[in-house]
Amino acid sequence: MRLCGERNYMMKNFALTGSAGYIAERHLRAIKETGNRIIAATDPFDVMGRMDSFFPEAEFFQDFYEFEKYIALQQKTSQPIEYVSICAPNFLHAQHIQSALNNQAFAICEKPLVLYPEEVDAVEKTEQATGKKVFNILQLRLHPTIIALREKIKSAPAGKIFDIDLTYITSRGKWYHKSWKGDMEKSGGIATNIGIHFFDMLSWIFGEVKQSVVHAYEADKAGGFLQLENARVRWFLSLDVNDIPLAARTKGARTYRSITIEGEEIEFSGGFTDLHTQTYQHILSGKGFGLDEAKPCILLTHQIRNTDPIGLKGDYHPFLKR
């Protein structure tokens, strides 16, 4: 199925890592809806019935190295794999990106692109050596409300500094802390795992980070302050359902998202349905967000998780009082 208004791309061959994960279905759908196909997929989990709805003819590998060997052989045929989409756990991103680039394929990777500054450097060197690039899924940059907000901020008086509160609570069960997501070394912790989307969005709109303060950092919640070029941001992230405001919690809400700018709520909870497909269209038309766009927030979240919290001092998020 092609979406209305989509460019008439020649069909591209894709491979997919982390194909059994939650986010992989958005990539499967995006590849299908942009008129392309998956040749091979890999995941240690072997129940892959979802492939039947999208690409039943795709080869499937439980072992990543068997998948990698298949890619290498495929690249010598008349139907090489041109893109590898990466939906694997965060700690595997760097390895899978390097594998794609070294096999002469472009990489499309979920956030966070990588976890550590040294991985940024390694990927950059591989890009230079292979002539291939990695593109990050920064879908909030394509959200109509966020684009409109960015244009509005651009027209603000020179030197205007906005006061912003970012609150994101997405409750998780006990399983979370026993999975790779609960392992700081594998996921990057809460600021990386659930916060990097919003840090990227805010720095894209309000400019680069000038100062970062961490007030609290625990396994299931964190809060701090960012001084951006054009904004002061108090942020709070949590996985704890008890942090959701009571009025929302009594209605059964398990997620709470709020961004206020100068006391005004910015509503952008809708409009997410097709953002992965739009991101793929963006990449395929030569406009994807690459390593340079992803790097600042990789460095920021690395700094946040390696900073000693100062406690409730200075300009901290009001939810931290609770």
Buried (B, 14 or more C-beta within 10 A) or exposed (E): EEEEEBEEBEEBBBBBBBBBBEEBBBBBBBBBBBBBBBBBBBBEEEEBEBBEEBBEEBBBBEEBEEBBEBBBEBBEEEEBBBBBBBBBBBBBBBBBBBBBBBBBBBBBBBBBBBBBEEBBEBBBEBBEEBEBBBBBBBBBBBBEBBBEBBEEBEEEEEEEEBEBBBBBBBBBEEEBEEEBBBBEEBBBBBBBBBBBBBBBBBBBBBBEBEEBBBBBBEBBBBBBBBBBEBBBBBBBBBBBBEBBBEEBBEEEBEEBBBBBBEEEEBEBEEEEEBBBBBBBBBBBEEEBBBBEBBBBBBBBBBBBBEBEBBEEEEEBBEBBEE
